[in-house]
Amino acid sequence: MASLLDLYIAAVSIVFLSILGVIAGVAIPGLFLAAAAPWLDWILPVRKKRE
């Protein structure tokens, strides 16, 4: 019975950590991208459409 509880706790921990990993993998690069956006626009300006 104790081993089933241990497996349950391990599964819940893995799910929780995977959710945190997905959030961190999206949020942290997004923060750096927002900070670097002005420099990226200066280095690689948007092409204007030809009329």
Backbone as JSON, one array per atom type, in Angstrom:
{
  "sequence": "MASLLDLYIAAVSIVFLSILGVIAGVAIPGLFLAAAAPWLDWILPVRKKRE",
  "N": [[0.81, -1.2, 0.0], [1.95, 1.2, 0.73], [3.79, 1.57, -1.3], [2.16, 2.11, -3.48], [1.17, 4.6, -2.76], [3.55, 6.04, -2.81], [4.15, 5.89, -5.57], [1.98, 7.34, -6.56], [2.46, 9.88, -5.46], [4.89, 10.46, -6.71], [4.05, 10.55, -9.4], [2.28, 12.73, -9.37], [4.08, 14.74, -8.7], [5.78, 14.71, -10.95], [3.99, 15.5, -12.96], [3.33, 18.09, -12.03], [5.87, 19.35, -12.09], [6.4, 19.17, -14.82], [4.43, 20.86, -15.86], [5.29, 23.29, -14.75], [7.76, 23.44, -16.07], [6.98, 23.77, -18.76], [5.66, 26.23, -18.61], [7.77, 27.89, -17.77], [9.49, 27.54, -19.91], [8.2, 28.93, -21.88], [7.61, 31.48, -20.83], [10.03, 32.69, -19.83], [11.86, 32.95, -22.11], [10.17, 34.68, -23.53], [10.19, 37.01, -21.99], [12.85, 37.85, -22.35], [12.79, 38.25, -25.09], [10.98, 40.35, -25.32], [12.46, 42.35, -24.1], [14.56, 42.56, -25.87], [13.43, 43.4, -28.21], [13.43, 46.14, -29.28], [16.12, 46.4, -30.14], [16.28, 44.31, -31.95], [14.55, 45.21, -33.92], [15.98, 47.36, -34.82], [18.26, 46.16, -35.85], [17.28, 44.27, -37.71], [15.26, 45.6, -39.71], [11.76, 45.95, -40.51], [10.62, 44.99, -43.68], [9.45, 47.23, -46.13], [6.42, 47.33, -48.0], [6.27, 47.23, -51.54], [4.8, 49.61, -53.66]],
  "CA": [[0.0, 0.0, 0.0], [2.83, 2.37, 0.8], [4.42, 1.77, -2.6], [1.18, 2.77, -4.35], [1.17, 6.01, -2.38], [4.79, 6.6, -3.33], [3.99, 6.05, -7.01], [1.03, 8.44, -6.78], [3.16, 11.13, -5.15], [5.87, 10.69, -7.77], [3.32, 10.94, -10.62], [1.79, 14.11, -9.18], [5.25, 15.62, -8.76], [6.23, 14.79, -12.34], [3.03, 16.33, -13.69], [3.5, 19.47, -11.57], [7.13, 19.88, -12.6], [6.31, 19.33, -16.27], [3.67, 22.08, -16.1], [6.2, 24.4, -14.47], [8.75, 23.51, -17.14], [6.36, 24.34, -19.96], [5.43, 27.66, -18.36], [9.07, 28.56, -17.76], [10.05, 27.5, -21.26], [7.53, 29.94, -22.72], [7.63, 32.81, -20.21], [11.37, 33.28, -19.7], [12.31, 33.49, -23.4], [9.31, 35.8, -23.9], [10.69, 38.21, -21.3], [14.06, 38.3, -23.02], [12.43, 38.73, -26.42], [10.37, 41.67, -25.15], [13.53, 43.3, -23.79], [15.45, 42.69, -27.03], [12.67, 43.79, -29.4], [13.9, 47.37, -29.94], [17.38, 46.15, -30.84], [16.02, 43.46, -33.11], [13.94, 46.05, -34.95], [17.04, 48.21, -35.36], [19.18, 45.31, -36.62], [16.52, 43.69, -38.82], [14.02, 46.37, -39.86], [10.68, 45.33, -41.29], [10.64, 45.45, -45.07], [8.25, 47.95, -46.55], [5.81, 46.79, -49.22], [6.38, 48.07, -52.74], [3.49, 50.0, -54.17]],
  "C": [[0.86, 1.27, 0.0], [3.49, 2.63, -0.55], [3.46, 2.42, -3.6], [1.1, 4.27, -4.05], [2.42, 6.71, -2.89], [4.7, 6.83, -4.83], [3.05, 7.21, -7.34], [1.71, 9.79, -6.54], [4.18, 11.46, -6.23], [5.19, 11.14, -9.06], [2.81, 12.36, -10.52], [2.96, 15.09, -9.27], [5.74, 15.79, -10.19], [5.29, 15.65, -13.16], [3.2, 17.79, -13.31], [4.78, 20.08, -12.14], [7.11, 20.03, -14.12], [5.5, 20.57, -16.63], [4.54, 23.3, -15.83], [7.25, 24.56, -15.56], [8.2, 24.11, -18.41], [6.14, 25.83, -19.78], [6.75, 28.42, -18.4], [9.69, 28.58, -19.15], [9.4, 28.5, -22.2], [7.73, 31.33, -22.14], [9.01, 33.43, -20.19], [11.92, 33.75, -21.04], [11.45, 34.67, -23.88], [9.74, 37.09, -23.22], [11.93, 38.74, -21.98], [13.75, 38.85, -24.41], [11.8, 40.11, -26.33], [11.44, 42.72, -24.85], [14.42, 43.55, -25.0], [14.73, 43.2, -28.27], [13.14, 45.1, -30.03], [15.21, 47.18, -30.7], [17.18, 45.26, -32.06], [15.4, 44.25, -34.24], [14.99, 46.95, -35.58], [17.97, 47.4, -36.26], [18.48, 44.76, -37.87], [15.22, 44.46, -39.01], [13.0, 45.63, -40.74], [10.72, 45.89, -42.7], [9.33, 46.14, -45.4], [7.74, 47.36, -47.85], [6.0, 47.76, -50.37], [4.98, 48.38, -53.26], [3.51, 50.17, -55.67]]
}
